């Protein structure tokens, strides 16, 4: 098929949605589709057979784009919409593959050019917006109505998790396929990173967090929980990978206020190809996420690493994790620290959970499973569209 993929974010970057788009482009390239990708000006340049990447112009005052809804993204998306219309005028597309908020661009393209679209749904846009700007609560009914139209007018919807699929059932989508994220560890090269124990003089257990430092990720909760842990045991250190420079400054100050500068270590952004090496050096992995209903992409790599996990007992985690593969606790310092202490003090439990987690990923969330599901769904779409 001739596909226009709308990817409203910097591409490529080592974070959730761009990584998922990268995985999809690999599959669609293998499948033989001709794909035009329209994305932001920022990002690393990648090459795929049969894939052409178009970028919006650089906007002088737009930089430092972060995940989630922002007014900077609204400006970029408006420019992207204009370019999408231009592409649709010059080229004939069988399908628009719309990622995240670009679904509203796809909806306009459907009205103007009669091109069906696939809504690649990574999260609820309404929840994202309301969580970031509380005053938008007054407009929630209208925003919900817009999301409903986007789902109902889509030829197909591809939510990233079961919670999203359940949430949008009320809109009665025409066709749906849940396409979960996968572990990224198979793509990683080994032996490329520093030795954390040597570099930071670590002699005990290592608790590790990997991901962005957006408020919904619960870094503040993690630090308060770890401070409570240090009141009980001292032979443990916390390593955090990710975060922008402003985030690192903010949380280093919090670490100082909690009196644990020597026990908490910030590495900043690290290449995704080094993820396996870093996870291999951890003893316990953590996901203190506070909000959202999509499962964090890191969870699949966490599980695949065969290391035990402590996570908040919220739907964002519990649709994949359970007590057989992780320790789940309430999103409070008291409960989350108890989960950490349970694992710190029980080596056999760490081994048991790690082994079960790796088995879960290999059976259900491998890159091969992702490839098979996406291939099958696109085959169905192509057959149906050809018959119309």
N, C-alpha and C positions, 0 to 999 in steps of 0.2 A: 504494500500500500504506500501511497504518498501521504506522509504524516507531517503536520506542523505541531511541534512540541513547544509549548509556552512554559518557560522556566523562570519565574519572577524572583530571581536571587542571583548573587554572584556565582558564576560557574566557570571552573570547578573550584570548590573549597572543601577542606576536610571537616565537614559537619553534616548533620543528618540528611536534610532534603537534597542537597547537591550530591551526596554520596548515593542516595537512592536513585536519582536521575542518571548518574553515571552507570549504575548497575543495569538500569532499564535500557540505556542506549547500547550497552554491550549486547544485550539480548536481541534488541530490534535490529541491530547491525548484523548479527548472526542470522537472524530470520530472513534478512534480505529486503527489509523495508527501506524506502528512501525517506529519510527524516531530516527536516529542517528544524533546527533548534533556535528559538529566539530567547535571549537571556540578557542579563545586565552587562554593562561594560566591564565590570570588575571580574577577576577570576583567572585561574590558570587555564591555559589553552591545551585541550586534549584533542586527539584525532581518532576517529572511528570510520571504518569503511562504510560508505553509503550515507554518511551523516554530514550535513553542512551546518555550521554554527554561525548565527547572525547575532550581533550585539547592538544594543541601543548606544547612541553616542554618550561619551563621558559628559556628565553634568558638573560644572566646575565646583559647586558648593556641596556636592553629594559625595561623602566618603564615610568610612567606618560603619557600613551597613551591618546591623545586628539581626539575629533571628527574630521572627515575630513581627507583629504589626507596628508600623511607624509612619510618620508623615514623610520621611525621606523615601520610603518605599512607595507611598502613594504617588509621589512625583515621578519616580522611575516607572511605575506601572502606567501612568498616563502616556509617557513617551513610548513605552513598549506597545501600548494599544495602537498608537498611530502607525508604528512600524509593522505591527501585525496586520493591520488593514492593508498597508502597502504590499506586503508579501502575498496576501490573499488575492489582491487585484492582479498580480503578475503571475501567480502560480496556481495550479489546480490541485487541491488537497482532497483526499478521501476522508480524512479524519483529523480533528484537532485534539491533541493530547494536552489537557490543561492541568497544570500543577498548581495546587493551592489557590490563591486569589485570582489567578489568571482565568479561572472558570468564567468570570464575568466578561472578560475579553472574548472568550470562546462563545459565550451566549450572544454577544453582539455579532460575531462573525457568522453565527448560525442564522441570525435574522437577516443579515446583509447578503450572505453568499450561500445559504442553505447547506453549510458544512456541518455534519454531525460532530459532537464532541464527547470525549471521555473525560470525566471529572476525576483526576488523581487527587484524592482527598487525604492529606496528611494530618489534618486536625480540623476542629470546628473553628472557622474564621470568626464567628460571633463570639465564642468563648475567649479567643485570643484578644480580641479588641476590647471586650468588657473588662477582662482581667487587667489589661494595661491602662485603660482609661475608664475609671469607674463611672464618670459622668455619662458614658455611653449607655449605661443601664436604662436611662430614660428612653432610649431609642431601640431597646432590645427587641420589641415586638416587630418593628419594621425591619431590623436586621435579620431576624429569624425568617421573616417572609421572603427576604431576598435570597437567603440560603436555600429555602424550600424551592424557590423557582429554579435556582441553579441546579439542584438535584433532579427536579422533575423534568426539566428540559434536556437533561443530559441523555445521550444515547445509552451510556453506561456510566456507572460510578465504581471507582476502585479505592475503597477506604483502606487505610494502612493497618487497621486492627478491628477486632470484633466489637469493641465498645462503640466505635464510630459507626459501624454497620448497624448495630442495634439502635443507636441514636437517630439515624436517618431513615429508619424503617417507616416512621410516621409520615414521611414525605412520599412514600411509595415509589422508590426509584424503579425505572424501567428494567434495568439489568444491573447486577452487582457482582463484584468479585473482590473478596478480601485478600490483599496482597501484603503480607507482613514483611517487615525488614528482616535481614539475615545477619549472621556473624560475618565479620570482615577479616577474621584471622587467617584464612587460607591464602589471602593475597599478600600477607606481610612477609618481609624479608627478615631473617634472623641475624643476630649479632651486630646490629647497627646502632645500638644505643649505649649510653653510659651505664655503669654499674652503680645503682642507687645506694646500695649499702656502703660501697667504698666512698663515693662522692660526698655523702652526707653523714658518714660515720655511724650508720645504723647497725645496731646489734640485736634488736628484738624483732617483733612482728611488724609488718608493713600493712597499713590500711590505705587503700587507694581509691580516689575518685577520678573519673575521666569524663569530660564533657564541657559544655559552655557554662558560664557563671550567671546566666539570667536568673532573676529573682525566683521564678517558679521551680528552679532546680534545687532549692533548699540548702545552699551552701552555708547560710547562717545557722540553720538547724544542725547541720553536720558539725560545725565548729563548736557550738554549744554542747552538743552531745559528746564530742571528743574531750572537751574540757572535763566533763563529768567522769569519763572513762579514766582520765589521768589521775583523778582522785583515788581510784581503786588500784590501778596498775601503772607502772612506769615503763615497762619493757615493750613499748609500742610507739610507732611514729605514723603520722598521716602525710601522705603525698597527694597533691592535687595537680592534675594535668588539664590545661585549658585556661580560658579566661583572657579577656582583653586587658591592656595595661591598667586602665582605670579600675577594672574589677580587682586586679591583683593588689593595687594600692589600698582599696577599700577593705579587702579581707585581711591583708597583712596588718592593718591597723586594728581590726577586730581580734586577730590572733594575739597582738601585743596587749590589748586590754584584758584578754583572758589569761595572760601570763604563760603562754606556751610557744613562744617564738622558736625555741630550740627543738620542738617536737612536731612542727608543721612545716612542710616544704612545698613551695610552689614552683612548678616547672614551666608554666605558660603553655602556649600552643606547641604541639608536637605532631609530626607527620603521621597520618593514619597507617602508613606502612610500618611504623615502629610500634604500633599498638600491642601486638602479640608479645614483643620483648618486654614492654613495660608491665603488662598484666602478669607475665611469668615471674616477675620480681615481687609481686604482691602476695600477701597471705590472706587478705580479706578485701573484697570490693564492695563499694557502697553506692547506693542511689537514693538520696534523701529527697527526691522530688515531691513538691507540695501540690501542684496543680496540673491540669491537663488530663486528657483521656487516651491519648496515643502512647503506646509503649516506647520508652526511649530506645533508640537504635543501639546504644551501648549495651543494653541488657543482653542481647543475643551474643555479643562478643564476650561479655562477662561470663555467661554460662559456658560458652565454648572453651574458655580458658581453664575450666575445671577448678576454678577457685570459688570459695563460698561467698555468698552475697548477703548483705543486709540492706533491705529496702523498706520504704514506707508501705503500709498495707492499704493502698489506694488502688482504684481500678486501673490506673495507668500502669501499675505493676502486676496486680493480681490476675489480669486476664492471661498472663503468661507464667508468672511465678506462683508457687504454692509452697507449703511448709516442707515438701519433700525435696525442694531444690534451693530454698533460701530461708533466711530468718526475716520475718515480716513484723514490723512494729508500727505503732501509731506515730504520726508526724509530730512528736513532742520530744524534747531533749531527754526526758526521763525514760521513755519507752525505747527510743532509738539507741540510746547509750546502753540500755539493758541488752538489746540484741547484739551490739558490738561485744559487750563483756561475755555474753554466752559463748560466742565463737572464739574470742581470745583465750578463754579458759578451757576450751574443749577441742583438742586437736582432732579427735576421732570424728566429731560432728563436722569439723571443717572438711575433712577428707570425704565423708559420706555425702555431704551436700554438693561438693565440687564434682564428684563422680556422677551423681544423678543429673546435675545441670548439664554437663557435657553430653550425656546420653540424650537428654531432651532436645538439645539443639541439633544434634546429628540426625535425629529421627524426624524432626518437624521444621527446622528453620535453617537449613543449609542453603548455600547459593544455588545448588542444583535444584532444590525444591522451588526456589524463587524463579529460576529459569523455566522450569516445566510449567508452572502455573501461569506465568506471563505469556509464554508461547501459546499455551492452550487457549487463553482468553483472547489473544489477538487473532488466533485462527478462527475462533467463533465470530468475532467482530467482522473480520474480512469476509467470511462466508455470508453473513447476514447482509452486510452492505452491498455485496455483489448481487444478491438476490433482489434487492429493492428496485 
